[in-house]
């Protein structure tokens, strides 16, 4: 007996309404299709999320138009989206925004350009070119260029080469000598670069063990804990080869844009097939082309930052999360506040795919999961090149200040070592996780610093631009003032704190012959700037690379034999339960950039807290000792991974109103939650004001995040948030400070 198609569809709109709306279907539709539906006096785009035989309301309107011939979200991704909606306490409509790029929802058109091809043989074209050289030189130039591009050339590129108008090309086209036609252009490959194919490297015994476990445990989550330079990337590449030989798709996540180019280069040296590259600096057109190429199965290997985990890869069989401990995998600015590593593990379970997490300093959660048997743990204890781990020295800066009779950026040892590396033709990395020249400007008379009027932070001084700027909202005072805004006294302003710009200038003053490059938020604001700086340094065009956190992760510079960590003490002073873990991971990652090739490496850590155990564990490269010590503290105070946290951030322009809303919400949660949950008092967030919005946080601790999400939704339904106050719900926050 033939069944009737469901007559109604539940549709989630792209904007405006968070809950699904029911519509009558005039033609058969499927879950995952894109549709255009009426709403009030206009039409809105949306996605079909369910089919129904009866609507939830009495009056329904009809879907106006079906925008896609097939579902653009697979059933597997829909299941993942629904799980995220429940777990991260976020409406499904907002979750789906993460799965569908804006360009896909808008229906961006395929880009077309004119393409020029010859219609004559190479020999005839060469003869005609010689004949036209004296009578029609512009036409001869066009033909000469085509002779060098026998397969054809884009019209725009041809005009650049011949420096002429389009007229001679039109004339040659009329004479049937060449053809000009519109062709679709693959925007993702326009900035392609050449590469040389390489063969897989020979693996050592530890690497072979890791690869073997991945080969024979395809439905398992693996944690590869390997020291820096232990050859984790080679394992990834050979695991990808195994997956592709079986016809399986691959997602490869990296934490930073700076690492994307290096990863692409390594993949293209092994795989000739087309790659999909995702990061936030892609244009809408580039993202549109790549996304549809993946959905159609034309692209089976995807590389990118955290949002690449939502790529519609066909027949997914392998997910790799490199540097799994990195905070950049966590979205904390808007809901859903997901962690790409956790989404990778869940998607792997739903797709029956292998998930490989790699790190030299794993997160405590992942390492505990591995020790308890949830993940399959593999250790790589030595470097793949057999090079020794760098020698780490900790310098007590309090003694350096006494020697120099005041503050100094560089210790004597670090300057001496930089000189030595320079004389040997080797390279140095200098790390300071703070950009700008001075971190703030303070009045020595009234003691007040110049703060941002829109945020609760001091303005940072940038010497080259001669201005003060807020690193949260970009508010700028230019030029930098000479009179204190508070007490109005002149010549009383003093600069305090050190940023990367000052490190570069002081180093030039001490060692003027040394060539430097700086890699921070100021020098990498333009598209492609990461790649350019990376290529320049690797090509030996600088002796010292000075940078913030973006130089700490995974970059491979064979000539770097010295890493100097200027100051890392500030990170330990944050009121955050992860402060020690974050600093230990950062120190380990930065240290691992040194001595990765045949040359021995050295690391110099400058600190005023030299007795702290973190520096002892870092200097010995002893992750397990750090883990054993830190995990006891976490268990004692019942913090993750022994419990789960939720952070609720309330934001509003009116400070009192925002605080009242937060306290009312806390009161309702206290009534709803069982006694097994602990609710902290409402307090100002770490940054109490950003962009004129006051921020208050409410922390909740318990062992059942799904129950917590359900109860938060229930409180939201009975206590609607005031329209002038926004609520951000962050499940499993990485920081309790911000």
Secondary structure, 3 states (H helix, E strand, C coil): CCCCCCCEEEEEECCCCCCCEEEECCCCCCCCCEEEEEECCEEEEEEEEEEECCCCCCCCEECCEECCCCCCCCHHHHHHHHHHHHHCCCCHHHHHHHHCCHHHHHCCCCCEEEEEEECCCHHHHHHHHHHHHHHCHHHHHHHHHHHHCCCCEEHHHHHHHHCCCCHHHHHHHHCCCEEEEEEECCHHHCCCCCCCCCCCCCCCHHHHHHHHHHHHCCCCEEEEEECCCCCHHHHHHHHHHHHHHCCCEEEEECCCHHHHHHHHHHHHCCCCCCEEEECCCCCHHHHHHHHHHHHCCCCCEEEECHHHHHCCCCCEEEEEEECCCCHHHECCCCCCCCEHHHHHHHHHHHHCCEEEEEECCCCHHHHHHHHCCCCEEEEECCCCCCCCCCEEEEEEHHHHHHHHCCCCCCCHHHHHHHHHHHHHCCEEEEECCCCCCECEEEECCCCCECECCCCCCECEEECCCCEEECCCCCCEEECCCCECCCCCCECCEEEECCCHHHHHHHHHHHCCCCCEEEECCCCCCCCCHHHHHHHHHHCCCCCEEEECHHHCCCCCCCCEEEEEECCCHHHHHCCCCCHHHHHHHHHHHHHCCCCCCCCCCEEEEEECCCCCHHHHHHHHCCHHHHHHHHHHHHHHCCCCCCCEEEEEEEEECCHHHHHHHHHHHHHHHHHHCCCCCEECCCEEEEEEEECCEEEEEEEEEECCHHHHHHHHHHHHHHCCCCCCEEEEEEECCCCCCC
